[in-house]
């Protein structure tokens, strides 16, 4: 760190970026030189997982340090309990103005406002505690207004800018309507550079969110044809959609109901109907959107270097959740497969004492709930007892924290919301429509509240195509993993106040 002892924080949160599609970890052909540079100067976590999907629950965990079973913002549109603190509130306590570009998809606690609050009419809004300096939610209106200010004539439905310039909606190599200078990725970057130009005279925190590589899966030129679909990895899936659907009722529900319209503006076929060729075209576009982000992050990184702030700034690059991308005949972030839950995590600690670990890859299991404790430890702030995660900062100095986790846990809630209604089809009650996963190098156990369990032997079946939960030979091992899950839930029940106790000497606080 420089002699000024500045402590700036840049938290980069991309959207829907799979952790197994990452250049520094060996994905062939993917061009992300600026992120690769960040990896060479930091520490990359190979086995990093979000603890919940989709966006709202994932970001609630990221920004509160809580597992979903405690924060209970279990789906998009479900409120986040106001009694929990979050990264924004904690940064304010420590003298930071928590600026946010992007979104958090947070529904407010209805006990703190009224039913006519406009935030209850949208998918989600900005989490309390942060100061938006480039808000994308809830209507993308600031972005569309920016395009109009640049002289671009918006269509009647502004989101039609993400339709193909020519041809039919669906997986395509056609560019979108917009030039690259007017893409949403360009807009987020302009907001970031504007903010950083004004914040350079004080310690700052910036949540820099990007919408990509989130759908709609269409890229501006030249990113639309940067990758050859033939070079893309083939989807991991059963030989037929019928065979995949037979594995589990929840899997079948999403095979039967997820529509392409949520992924390609104007499309209207089932996602499970996509051919392998179409999946490869989609993946080539997905890679192009990743490279576009990388190009713009290069602008941000160069600004920090040119302004003398590179070595005063903790940089974290991560994501909210992954994406199925046609694996298991699925699109989106859902259910219990790794594609939805494994995400990137890179930390560049500017401290000179961290130089010996630059470029290292950590194979230990880490989780999105570790992000908030990491940031707070770096600025010397107290980590709230509510946090389920633990700081990753020791890894950047070459140490493994004591008693580090040996497996990863994550959760998924599939109760009815306005755009997905599984309960009636699956026969599950609202509060039974949930599952939890425990996973390590060897096995993966999926416990469903009111549906059959799943168990995968990851050494023999890394693609998770064969559920062995009903195989008698695996019963003892499955019981062992069910006990691991129970132990985890017991250890991470809400502990906000359980460190306090009354005594003959008065109130005591255990650390």
C-alpha positions as CSV (number, residue, x, y, z in Angstrom):
1,X,0.0,0.0,0.0
2,X,1.3,3.5,-0.7
3,X,2.5,5.9,2.0
4,X,-0.8,7.8,2.0
5,X,-2.4,4.7,3.7
6,X,-5.5,5.2,1.7
7,X,-8.1,2.4,1.8
8,X,-10.4,2.4,-1.2
9,X,-12.6,-0.5,-2.1
10,X,-13.8,-1.5,-5.6
11,X,-16.4,-4.3,-5.5
12,X,-17.1,-5.5,-9.0
13,X,-20.2,-7.6,-9.3
14,X,-21.0,-9.0,-12.7
15,X,-24.3,-10.8,-13.3
16,X,-24.8,-14.4,-14.3
17,X,-21.1,-15.3,-15.0
18,X,-20.3,-19.0,-14.6
19,X,-17.3,-19.8,-12.4
20,X,-16.2,-22.6,-14.7
21,X,-16.0,-20.2,-17.7
22,X,-13.0,-18.2,-16.6
23,X,-9.9,-17.6,-18.6
24,X,-7.4,-17.6,-15.7
25,X,-8.8,-21.0,-14.6
26,X,-8.2,-22.5,-18.0
27,X,-11.3,-21.9,-20.1
28,X,-9.8,-22.3,-23.6
29,X,-10.2,-19.4,-26.0
30,X,-11.9,-16.9,-23.7
31,X,-10.3,-13.5,-24.1
32,X,-10.3,-11.5,-20.8
33,X,-6.8,-10.0,-20.6
34,X,-7.7,-7.3,-18.0
35,X,-9.3,-9.8,-15.6
36,X,-6.4,-12.1,-16.2
37,X,-4.1,-9.3,-15.1
38,X,-6.2,-8.8,-12.0
39,X,-5.8,-12.5,-11.3
40,X,-2.0,-12.3,-11.7
41,X,-1.9,-9.5,-9.2
42,X,-4.3,-11.1,-6.8
43,X,-5.7,-14.4,-5.6
44,X,-8.3,-16.4,-7.5
45,X,-10.7,-18.8,-5.8
46,X,-11.4,-21.8,-7.9
47,X,-14.2,-23.3,-5.8
48,X,-16.3,-20.2,-5.0
49,X,-20.1,-20.6,-4.8
50,X,-23.0,-18.4,-4.3
51,X,-25.1,-19.6,-1.4
52,X,-28.5,-18.8,-3.1
53,X,-30.1,-18.0,-6.5
54,X,-31.5,-16.1,-8.3
55,X,-30.5,-12.4,-8.2
56,X,-32.3,-11.1,-5.1
57,X,-31.4,-13.9,-2.7
58,X,-27.9,-14.1,-4.1
59,X,-27.3,-10.4,-3.6
60,X,-28.9,-10.5,-0.2
61,X,-26.3,-13.1,0.9
62,X,-23.5,-11.2,-0.8
63,X,-24.3,-7.9,0.9
64,X,-25.4,-9.2,4.4
65,X,-23.0,-12.1,4.9
66,X,-26.0,-14.3,5.7
67,X,-27.2,-17.6,4.4
68,X,-30.6,-17.6,2.8
69,X,-32.0,-19.7,5.7
70,X,-31.4,-16.6,7.9
71,X,-32.0,-13.6,5.8
72,X,-35.1,-15.3,4.2
73,X,-35.2,-13.1,1.1
74,X,-35.7,-16.4,-0.6
75,X,-36.8,-15.4,-4.1
76,X,-36.9,-12.3,-6.2
77,X,-39.8,-10.1,-4.9
78,X,-39.5,-11.6,-1.4
79,X,-38.7,-8.8,1.2
80,X,-35.4,-8.6,3.0
81,X,-35.9,-8.3,6.8
82,X,-34.9,-4.7,7.9
83,X,-33.5,-5.9,11.2
84,X,-30.3,-7.2,9.6
85,X,-27.4,-4.9,8.9
86,X,-25.6,-5.0,5.5
87,X,-22.3,-3.9,4.0
88,X,-23.7,-0.5,3.2
89,X,-24.7,0.2,6.8
90,X,-21.4,-1.2,8.2
91,X,-19.3,0.9,5.8
92,X,-21.2,4.1,6.9
93,X,-20.4,3.3,10.5
94,X,-16.7,3.3,9.5
95,X,-16.7,6.6,7.6
96,X,-17.4,5.4,4.0
97,X,-20.0,6.6,1.6
98,X,-21.2,3.3,0.1
99,X,-21.7,4.3,-3.6
100,X,-23.5,1.8,-5.8
101,X,-23.7,1.5,-9.6
102,X,-26.0,-1.3,-10.8
103,X,-28.6,-2.9,-8.7
104,X,-29.3,-5.3,-5.7
105,X,-32.9,-6.5,-6.6
106,X,-34.1,-5.9,-3.0
107,X,-37.7,-5.8,-1.9
108,X,-38.1,-3.7,1.2
109,X,-39.5,-4.9,4.5
110,X,-43.3,-4.2,4.4
111,X,-43.3,-3.4,8.1
112,X,-41.2,-0.3,7.5
113,X,-43.4,1.2,4.7
114,X,-46.9,0.9,3.2
115,X,-48.4,-1.4,0.6
116,X,-48.5,1.4,-2.0
117,X,-44.7,1.9,-1.9
118,X,-43.7,1.8,-5.6
119,X,-41.0,-0.7,-4.7
120,X,-43.7,-3.4,-4.3
121,X,-44.7,-3.1,-8.0
122,X,-41.3,-4.1,-9.4
123,X,-38.9,-7.1,-9.3
124,X,-36.6,-5.3,-6.8
125,X,-35.0,-2.0,-5.9
126,X,-31.8,-0.8,-4.2
127,X,-30.9,-2.2,-0.8
128,X,-31.2,0.3,2.0
129,X,-27.8,1.7,3.2
130,X,-26.2,2.2,-0.3
131,X,-26.2,5.5,-2.2
132,X,-27.0,4.9,-5.9
133,X,-24.8,6.8,-8.3
134,X,-25.8,4.9,-11.4
135,X,-29.0,2.9,-10.7
136,X,-30.2,0.4,-13.3
137,X,-33.2,-0.9,-11.4
138,X,-36.1,-0.8,-11.3
139,X,-36.9,0.4,-14.9
140,X,-33.5,0.9,-16.5
141,X,-34.7,4.5,-17.1
142,X,-31.4,6.2,-16.4
143,X,-29.7,4.0,-19.0
144,X,-32.4,4.6,-21.6
145,X,-32.3,8.3,-20.9
146,X,-28.6,8.3,-21.4
147,X,-29.0,6.6,-24.8
148,X,-31.6,9.3,-25.7
149,X,-29.2,12.0,-24.6
150,X,-26.7,10.6,-27.1
151,X,-29.1,11.1,-29.9
152,X,-30.4,7.5,-30.1
153,X,-34.1,7.1,-31.0
154,X,-35.5,4.5,-28.7
155,X,-38.2,2.1,-29.9
156,X,-41.6,2.2,-28.4
157,X,-40.5,-0.7,-26.1
158,X,-37.0,0.4,-25.1
159,X,-36.0,-3.1,-24.3
160,X,-36.3,-3.9,-28.0
161,X,-32.8,-2.4,-28.4
162,X,-31.8,-6.0,-27.5
163,X,-33.5,-7.6,-30.5
164,X,-31.3,-8.8,-33.4
165,X,-30.5,-6.1,-35.9
166,X,-31.7,-8.5,-38.6
167,X,-33.3,-12.0,-38.5
168,X,-35.5,-13.8,-36.0
169,X,-35.3,-13.7,-32.2
170,X,-33.4,-16.6,-30.6
171,X,-29.8,-17.7,-30.4
172,X,-28.0,-15.6,-33.0
173,X,-24.7,-14.2,-34.1
174,X,-26.5,-11.0,-35.3
175,X,-25.6,-7.9,-33.4
176,X,-28.1,-6.0,-31.3
177,X,-29.6,-2.7,-32.4
178,X,-27.0,-0.6,-30.5
179,X,-23.4,0.3,-31.3
180,X,-20.9,-0.8,-28.7
181,X,-20.6,2.8,-27.5
182,X,-24.2,2.7,-26.3
183,X,-24.3,-0.7,-24.7
184,X,-25.3,-1.1,-21.0
185,X,-21.7,-2.2,-20.3
186,X,-20.4,1.1,-21.7
187,X,-23.0,3.0,-19.6
188,X,-22.0,1.3,-16.3
189,X,-18.4,2.1,-17.1
190,X,-19.1,5.8,-17.8
191,X,-20.9,6.0,-14.5
192,X,-17.9,4.4,-12.7
193,X,-15.4,6.8,-14.2
194,X,-17.5,9.8,-13.4
195,X,-17.8,8.7,-9.8
196,X,-14.1,7.9,-9.4
197,X,-13.1,11.2,-10.9
198,X,-15.0,13.0,-8.1
199,X,-14.0,10.6,-5.3
200,X,-10.3,10.7,-5.7
201,X,-9.7,13.1,-2.7
202,X,-11.1,10.7,0.0
203,X,-11.4,7.1,0.9
204,X,-14.1,5.6,-1.2
205,X,-16.2,2.4,-1.7
206,X,-17.8,1.6,-5.0
207,X,-20.1,-1.3,-5.8
208,X,-19.6,-1.4,-9.6
209,X,-22.3,-3.7,-11.0
210,X,-22.5,-4.9,-14.6
211,X,-25.6,-6.4,-16.2
212,X,-23.7,-8.8,-18.3
213,X,-23.2,-11.5,-19.3
214,X,-26.9,-11.7,-18.1
215,X,-29.4,-12.1,-20.9
216,X,-30.7,-10.9,-23.4
217,X,-28.0,-12.9,-25.1
218,X,-27.1,-10.5,-27.9
219,X,-23.9,-8.6,-28.2
220,X,-22.9,-5.5,-30.1
221,X,-20.3,-5.5,-32.8
222,X,-17.6,-6.8,-32.8
223,X,-18.3,-9.0,-29.8
224,X,-21.2,-10.8,-31.6
225,X,-18.8,-12.7,-33.9
226,X,-15.7,-12.7,-31.8
227,X,-16.1,-16.4,-30.9
228,X,-16.9,-19.4,-33.2
229,X,-19.8,-21.5,-31.9
230,X,-17.9,-24.6,-33.0
231,X,-15.2,-23.8,-30.4
232,X,-17.7,-23.6,-27.5
233,X,-18.0,-26.4,-25.0
234,X,-20.9,-28.7,-25.6
235,X,-23.7,-28.7,-23.1
236,X,-23.6,-31.3,-20.3
237,X,-26.9,-33.1,-20.5
238,X,-28.6,-36.5,-21.0
239,X,-29.1,-38.0,-24.4
240,X,-32.7,-36.8,-24.5
241,X,-34.8,-34.2,-22.8
242,X,-37.2,-37.0,-21.6
243,X,-34.3,-38.8,-19.8
244,X,-33.3,-35.6,-18.1
245,X,-36.8,-34.8,-17.0
246,X,-37.2,-38.2,-15.5
247,X,-34.4,-37.5,-13.0
248,X,-36.4,-35.3,-10.6
249,X,-39.8,-33.5,-10.5
250,X,-38.2,-30.1,-10.1
251,X,-35.9,-30.6,-13.0
252,X,-38.9,-31.7,-15.1
253,X,-40.9,-28.5,-14.0
254,X,-38.2,-26.2,-15.4
255,X,-37.6,-28.3,-18.5
256,X,-41.4,-27.9,-19.2
257,X,-41.8,-24.2,-18.3
258,X,-38.6,-22.1,-18.8
259,X,-39.2,-20.0,-21.9
260,X,-36.6,-18.5,-24.2
261,X,-38.3,-15.1,-24.0
262,X,-36.4,-14.4,-20.8
263,X,-33.1,-14.9,-22.6
264,X,-33.7,-13.7,-26.2
265,X,-35.8,-10.5,-26.6
266,X,-38.9,-11.5,-28.6
267,X,-38.3,-15.3,-28.6
268,X,-41.1,-17.7,-27.5
269,X,-40.0,-21.3,-27.5
270,X,-39.0,-23.5,-24.5
271,X,-35.4,-23.3,-23.5
272,X,-35.2,-27.1,-23.3
273,X,-36.0,-27.2,-27.0
274,X,-32.7,-25.6,-28.0
275,X,-30.5,-27.8,-30.2
276,X,-26.8,-28.3,-29.4
277,X,-26.0,-25.9,-32.3
278,X,-28.2,-23.2,-30.8
279,X,-26.6,-23.7,-27.4
280,X,-23.2,-23.2,-28.9
281,X,-24.3,-20.0,-30.7
282,X,-25.7,-18.8,-27.3
283,X,-22.4,-19.6,-25.6
284,X,-20.4,-17.8,-28.2
285,X,-22.5,-14.7,-27.6
286,X,-22.1,-15.2,-23.8
287,X,-18.3,-15.3,-24.3
288,X,-18.5,-12.1,-26.3
289,X,-20.4,-10.3,-23.6
290,X,-17.7,-11.4,-21.1
291,X,-15.0,-9.9,-23.3
292,X,-16.9,-6.7,-23.6
293,X,-16.9,-6.4,-19.8
294,X,-13.2,-7.1,-19.7
295,X,-12.5,-4.3,-22.2
296,X,-14.4,-1.8,-20.1
297,X,-12.8,-3.0,-16.8
298,X,-9.5,-2.3,-18.5
299,X,-10.6,1.4,-18.7
300,X,-11.4,1.4,-15.0
301,X,-8.2,-0.3,-14.0
302,X,-6.2,2.1,-16.1
303,X,-7.9,5.1,-14.4
304,X,-6.9,3.8,-11.0
305,X,-3.3,3.3,-12.2
306,X,-3.1,6.7,-13.9
307,X,-4.6,8.5,-10.8
308,X,-2.2,6.8,-8.4
309,X,-4.9,4.8,-6.7
310,X,-4.2,1.3,-7.9
311,X,-2.1,0.5,-4.8
312,X,-4.5,2.0,-2.4
313,X,-7.5,0.0,-3.6
314,X,-8.8,-3.4,-2.5
315,X,-10.4,-4.9,-5.7
316,X,-12.8,-7.8,-5.6
317,X,-14.2,-9.2,-8.8
318,X,-17.2,-11.5,-8.2
319,X,-20.7,-12.3,-9.3
320,X,-24.2,-12.9,-8.0
321,X,-24.8,-16.3,-9.5
322,X,-24.1,-18.5,-12.5
323,X,-26.2,-19.7,-15.5
324,X,-27.2,-23.1,-16.9
325,X,-26.5,-22.1,-20.5
326,X,-28.2,-25.2,-21.9
327,X,-26.7,-27.7,-19.4
328,X,-29.3,-30.3,-18.3
329,X,-31.6,-28.7,-20.9
330,X,-32.0,-25.6,-18.7
331,X,-31.6,-21.9,-19.0
332,X,-31.2,-19.5,-16.1
333,X,-30.2,-19.8,-12.5
334,X,-32.2,-22.4,-10.7
335,X,-32.5,-25.8,-9.1
336,X,-29.4,-27.5,-7.8
337,X,-26.8,-27.8,-10.6
338,X,-23.2,-26.3,-10.3
339,X,-23.7,-24.1,-13.4
340,X,-26.1,-21.9,-11.4
341,X,-24.1,-21.7,-8.2
342,X,-20.3,-21.8,-9.0
343,X,-19.1,-18.2,-9.6
344,X,-15.9,-16.3,-10.0
345,X,-14.0,-14.7,-7.1
346,X,-10.7,-12.7,-7.4
347,X,-9.3,-10.5,-4.6
348,X,-6.4,-8.1,-5.2
349,X,-5.1,-7.0,-1.9
350,X,-2.8,-4.0,-2.5
351,X,-0.9,-4.5,0.8
352,X,2.8,-5.1,0.1
353,X,2.7,-8.0,2.6
354,X,0.4,-9.8,0.1
355,X,2.8,-9.7,-2.8
356,X,4.0,-13.3,-2.2
357,X,0.6,-14.6,-3.1
358,X,0.0,-12.7,-6.3
359,X,-1.2,-15.0,-9.1
360,X,-2.1,-17.9,-6.7
361,X,-5.2,-20.0,-7.1
362,X,-6.9,-21.2,-3.9
363,X,-8.8,-24.5,-4.1
364,X,-10.5,-24.3,-0.7
365,X,-14.3,-23.9,-0.7
366,X,-15.4,-20.3,-0.4
367,X,-18.8,-18.8,-0.5
368,X,-20.4,-15.5,-1.4
369,X,-21.2,-14.8,2.3
370,X,-17.4,-14.4,2.8
371,X,-17.4,-11.1,0.8
372,X,-18.7,-8.7,3.4
373,X,-16.4,-10.0,6.2
374,X,-13.4,-9.7,3.9
375,X,-14.1,-6.1,3.1
376,X,-14.8,-5.2,6.7
377,X,-11.6,-6.8,8.0
378,X,-9.5,-5.0,5.4
379,X,-10.7,-1.6,6.7
380,X,-10.2,-2.7,10.3
381,X,-13.9,-2.7,11.0
382,X,-15.7,-5.1,13.4
383,X,-17.5,-8.0,11.6
384,X,-21.1,-8.2,12.8
385,X,-21.9,-11.4,14.7
386,X,-24.8,-12.0,12.3
387,X,-22.4,-12.9,9.5
388,X,-22.3,-16.5,8.5
389,X,-19.3,-16.0,6.2
390,X,-15.7,-15.6,7.2
391,X,-13.0,-13.2,5.9
392,X,-10.9,-14.4,3.0
393,X,-8.1,-11.9,3.7
394,X,-5.8,-14.5,5.3
395,X,-5.6,-16.3,1.9
396,X,-4.2,-13.2,0.3
397,X,-1.3,-13.4,2.8
398,X,-0.7,-17.1,2.1
399,X,-2.4,-18.4,5.2
400,X,-5.4,-20.7,5.6
401,X,-7.8,-19.6,8.4
402,X,-8.2,-22.2,11.2
403,X,-11.0,-24.7,10.9
404,X,-11.8,-23.6,7.3
405,X,-14.9,-25.3,5.8
406,X,-14.4,-28.6,3.9
407,X,-17.5,-28.4,1.9
408,X,-19.8,-25.9,0.4
409,X,-23.5,-25.2,1.1
410,X,-26.2,-23.5,-0.9
411,X,-30.0,-23.2,-1.1
412,X,-32.8,-22.7,-3.6
413,X,-36.4,-21.7,-2.9
414,X,-39.0,-22.4,-5.6
415,X,-42.2,-21.0,-4.1
416,X,-44.7,-19.3,-6.4
417,X,-43.9,-15.8,-7.6
418,X,-45.6,-13.9,-10.4
419,X,-43.4,-15.3,-13.2
420,X,-43.0,-18.9,-12.0
421,X,-45.6,-21.1,-10.2
422,X,-44.3,-24.6,-9.4
423,X,-46.3,-25.2,-6.2
424,X,-49.5,-26.5,-7.9
425,X,-47.6,-28.7,-10.3
426,X,-45.2,-30.2,-7.8
427,X,-47.8,-30.4,-5.0
428,X,-45.6,-28.5,-2.5
429,X,-46.8,-26.0,0.0
430,X,-45.3,-22.5,0.0
431,X,-42.9,-23.1,2.9
432,X,-42.0,-26.6,1.7
433,X,-40.9,-25.4,-1.8
434,X,-37.2,-25.4,-0.9
435,X,-34.0,-27.4,-1.1
436,X,-30.5,-27.3,0.4
437,X,-27.2,-28.7,-0.9
438,X,-24.0,-29.9,0.7
439,X,-21.2,-30.6,-1.7
440,X,-17.5,-31.4,-1.6
441,X,-14.9,-33.0,-4.0
442,X,-16.5,-36.5,-3.7
443,X,-20.3,-36.2,-3.2
444,X,-23.2,-33.9,-3.6
445,X,-26.4,-34.3,-1.5
446,X,-29.6,-32.4,-2.3
447,X,-32.2,-32.3,0.4
448,X,-35.7,-31.2,-0.6
449,X,-38.3,-30.3,2.0
450,X,-41.2,-32.1,0.2
451,X,-39.7,-33.8,-2.8
452,X,-37.3,-36.8,-3.2
453,X,-33.6,-36.2,-2.4
454,X,-30.7,-36.5,-4.9
455,X,-27.2,-37.8,-4.4
456,X,-24.4,-37.6,-6.9
457,X,-21.1,-39.5,-6.8
458,X,-18.9,-36.7,-8.3
459,X,-15.9,-38.8,-8.9
460,X,-17.8,-41.2,-11.1
461,X,-20.4,-38.7,-12.4
462,X,-18.9,-35.2,-12.5
463,X,-21.7,-34.0,-14.8
464,X,-24.3,-35.1,-12.3
465,X,-26.4,-37.1,-14.7
466,X,-27.1,-40.1,-12.4
467,X,-29.0,-39.7,-9.2
468,X,-28.0,-42.5,-6.8
469,X,-30.1,-41.5,-3.9
470,X,-32.1,-44.8,-4.2
471,X,-29.1,-47.0,-4.6
472,X,-28.7,-49.1,-1.4
473,X,-24.9,-49.0,-1.7
474,X,-24.9,-45.2,-1.3
475,X,-27.3,-45.1,1.7
476,X,-24.6,-44.9,4.4
477,X,-22.8,-42.2,2.6
478,X,-25.9,-40.2,1.9
479,X,-26.8,-40.3,5.6
480,X,-23.3,-39.0,6.4
481,X,-24.0,-36.0,4.1
482,X,-27.5,-35.4,5.5
483,X,-25.8,-35.2,9.0
484,X,-23.3,-32.7,7.6
485,X,-26.2,-30.6,6.4
486,X,-28.0,-30.8,9.8
487,X,-24.8,-29.8,11.6
488,X,-24.4,-26.8,9.2
489,X,-27.9,-25.6,9.8
490,X,-27.5,-25.9,13.6
491,X,-24.3,-24.0,13.6
492,X,-25.7,-21.2,11.4
493,X,-29.1,-20.6,13.0
494,X,-29.5,-16.8,13.5
495,X,-26.8,-15.9,16.0
496,X,-27.2,-12.1,16.1
497,X,-28.0,-12.0,19.9
498,X,-26.7,-15.4,21.0
499,X,-23.3,-14.0,21.9
500,X,-24.8,-11.9,24.7
501,X,-25.7,-13.4,28.1
502,X,-26.9,-12.1,31.4
503,X,-24.9,-12.9,34.5
504,X,-24.6,-12.0,38.2
505,X,-22.1,-9.4,37.0
506,X,-24.5,-8.0,34.3
507,X,-24.4,-8.3,30.6
508,X,-21.6,-10.3,29.1
509,X,-20.5,-10.4,25.4
510,X,-18.8,-13.4,24.0
511,X,-16.6,-12.8,20.9
